[in-house]
């Protein structure tokens, strides 16, 4: 993962200066909605109001492509292909390619092929629509063969027995794609948040800097931090939110240890990461549960990322260069 700076690029700086000189603030359009089983929101600064409709529609499209709770999705088509190549939407091919990159970047801590373990842990049905469930062939194995996945244009081939789950990367990548679309189509700035995975870029409603609160996992109506960034992704992962009971009656959660196939056991309750993109932030937030806070903060610092860790004793530790907003 490349190093990055939380700042506007020169083109954005020029736009910001021009708008400031005019004395006329750009219009801001926002909407909250639900998608991918989560709360979501979009904010467009300086673009046409129809861009909000486009953003919501794009989020719905990506959910339809990437959900494991529908046999009609690209993900289900791949999981049931039995090793045969499948022609998918180009955005799905991009996601699979990004999955492989994330797997390599994290030395396998992030593994998109653990869906069978997740089902055994009790996460079999949609949290928002219990009538929708995940079905897999009897031949599946976990972990699968990530290195053996082949992406050729819009054709994806999974090794026999390997399955994919967009969880852990899909919301972040979707936020990235939507923000890129909004900026390309005339927005001076944009923010997209999908279930805690957020991407911002360009001009904010305040001018410079997007202010984002980091939720306290033990008191969700309060924040442990408020950060200010001008461009990049932020993601928070918590082991308190998506919890289930497995067939043996054991309490489990959605963060799976790629080595054991069981829910991660950690004194860390929540991890927040700031990265160049939302997908990188989402992936790296999962890594925070597999290491001690000191090891994790050291590794993210080396990568040029910012990170914060909330532990079960109520303590909050974060990178020395954490971009805390100070009024």
N, C-alpha and C positions, 0 to 999 in steps of 0.2 A: 504494500500500500504506500502511495506516494505521500510525502510531506505536503502541507498546504498552509495557506494563510487565511484567516477569517476576515477577508477584506473585499471591497468592490474592485472589479477590474477597471482599467483605464476608461473604457467606453462608458461604464456605469458612472464613473466619476464625472465625466463630461456631461452626461444627462442630468445628474444630480445638481451640478453647478448651473446648468441652463434653467432648470425648473426653479431653483432657489432664486435666481435673478428675476424671473418672471413674476414671482410673488403669488402665483396661482397654484394651489396644491392639486395634485392629480386626484381623480376620483378613486375611491376604494370600494370594491365589491366583495362581499363575503357570504359564505353559506356553510351551515353545519348539516351533516347528513350521516347516514350509517352505511357502511360497506365493509366487506371482508370480516363480518362479525364484530365490528368495532365502531366507536364514534369516529367521525372524520370531519375535517373542515378544510375549506379553501379560501384564500384571500388573494385578490388580484388588485394590484395598484397600477393605475394609469392605463389599463386596457379596457376594451369594450366589455359591457356586462355579460354578453353572450359567452365570453370565455369561461365564466363560472359554470354555465350549463355544459360547455364542452368538457371541462375538468371533471365534473361529476359523472358525466357519461363515460368518460375514459376510465375512471375508477371502476365503474360498474362492468365495463367491458373486460378489464383486466381480472376482476374477480371471477367473471364467467369463464375466462381462459384458464385460470390457475387454481380454482377451488378443487379440493379432493372430495367434496360432498356432492358432486354431480358426475354421472357417467358420460355426460356430453362435453366435459372440459378437455382441454389439451393435456392437462396433467393426468387425468384418468385414462385418456387414450394411450399415453405413453406407458402408464403402469400396467395396462392390460395388453400391450403389444407383443409380449412374449419374445422380445429380442428383435422384432421386425422394425424397420425404419418407419417413422411417422412424419407426415408433413404437418407442421404446426404453424401458428401465427408467428411472424418474425419476432414479435415481442416475447413470445414463449421461448423461441430459440435463444434470444438474448439472455433471458433469465437462466436457462440451463447452462449457457456458457459462463455466466456470472457465478452460478453455483460452483462450477469447477474451479474458477479463480479463487473464490472465497475459501473453498476446501484446501487449496494449496497454500493460500496466505496464512491460514490458521493452523497449518500442519495437522489437519483432520479434526480439530476440535469442533469446527462447524462441519456437519455432515448432513447433506440433504436426503440421504437414503435410509433414514431411521424410522420411517413411517410405521413399519410393522411393530417396532418397539412402542411407539406412541399409542397404537391401537391396543396393544396388550396392557398398557398402562391405564386404559379406560377412556381415552379421548377418541371415541368412535363416532359420536354424533355432533352435529353442529350445535354450538352454544346458543344460537339465536333461533334456530328452527330444528327442534329435536326429531322431526320427521325425516330429516336428511342425514344420511350416514355414509361412511366410507366403506367401500368394498374392495378387496384385493384378491388376486388369484391365490390358490393354495401354494403355488410354487415360489412365493416371494422369500427373500432372505434379507437379513439385516445384520451388520451393515452391508450395503451393496457395493458395487464396483464403480466408484466415482471416476477413477482414471480411465475406465473402459467406455465411458459415455462418448458418443461421437456426435458432433454438431457440424453439419454440412449445409450452409445456407439456412434454409427453413426446414431442413430435414434433421430429425433427432432420432438416434438409435440408442436405446438402453440395453446393456447386457442382460441376458435372461436372468430373471429373479430380482433385478434391481428395480426399485420404485423411488419416486421422488415426492417430496412434500414442499410446497412453496413457503411454509412457515419458517420464520427465521431469516427470510430475505425478501419475500414477496411484497410486503407492505412498503418497505424501504425503497425497493426498486420502482414500485409503482409511483411513489411520491416523487422520485427523481425524474421519471419519464413525464409525469404530468407537469412538473415545474418547467422542464426543458421545453415542452410543448407550449406552455403559456408564454414563456419568454420569447420563443421563436415567433409567436403570433401576436406580438405587439405589447405585451405587459411590460411596464417599467420595473415591476417587481412582483414576486409571487411567493406565497407560502402554502404548502400542502401538508396536512397532518393526517395520518392514517393509523389509528390505534396506537398512538404513542411514538410512531416513527415520523419524523418531520424533516422537510427540506425547505430551505429558504434561499432566495437569490434576488439580487437587485434592490430596488428602492422599497423601503418599508413605509407604512402609513405615517411614521414619524420622520421620515427622511432617511437618515443613516441608521442602520442597526435594527435587527429584529430581536425583541425581548421575549424570552421563552422561560416559563416556570418549570422547574423539575419537581415533580410530585413527591411528597413524603409518603412512602408506602404504608406507614403505620397510621397516618392521619391524612387521608387522601384529599381533604379540603384545604390542605396547607402545602407549602413548598419548602424544600430544603435549600433551594437555590433559585435565583433568577439570573439567567445568562443573557448576554447581548452578542449576537453574531451578525455578520453582514452577508455571508454566503456559506452554505454548507449544510450538512445533515446532522440531526440529533436524534438519538433513539434511546429509549429506556426499556429495560427488560426486568420483569419481576417474577419471583417464584411464588408470589402470593395470589396472583390473579387467575390463572387458568389451572384449577386443581380438580382432580378426579379421584375416583375410587376404583382400583383394579379388581380383577376377578377374585383375588384373595382377600379383598376387603381392606387393602392397604391404601393409605392416602398418597397420591402421586401428583406431579405437576408436569407441565409441558416441556420443561428443559431437560433434555435427555443426555446422559453421559454417553459419548460415542464409544467408550471402552467397555462399559458394563451393560448398556442397553436399558438401564433404569434411570429414574429421575435423579438429577444431580443432588448430592448431599453437600450443603455448603452453609456456612454461617452468614453468607452474603444474601440479603433479601432483594436488593435491586441494584442494577448497574446502568449508568448513563454514559454514553459516548458521543463526542462531537467529532465528526470526520468530514472529508471533502464531499461525500455523498451520503444519502440516507441509508442505502444498502450496506455500505461499509460500516456505518454506525450501528446498524441493527445486528450485523454479523459479529462485530467486535464486542457488543454488549453481552452476547452469549458467552464469549470467552472469559468474561470477568467472573463467571461462576466456577470456572475450572482451575483458577489460580488463587493464591492468596492476594489480598489487596495490594500489598507491597510489590509482589511480582507483576501483577497486572498493571499497576500504575507505571512501573519501570518500563514494561514492554510497550505500552501505549505512548509513553514519552519518546521512546526510541523511534517509533513510527511517525512521530509528529502529530499525534492525536491527543485530545483531551478526554479525561475520564473521571467519573465520580462513582464511589461505591458506598452504599448504605448497608450497614451490618445489623445483625439481629439485636445487638446491644443498644441500638439507636444512634450509633455514631455514623458520621458522614465524613468521608475522606475523599480528597480530589486532587487532581494534578496541580502542581505549583503555578502553572500558567492558565488555570481555569478562568474563562472570561466572565467572571462575576459582574453583574450590573450593579453599579453603585450610584444611586441618585445624587 
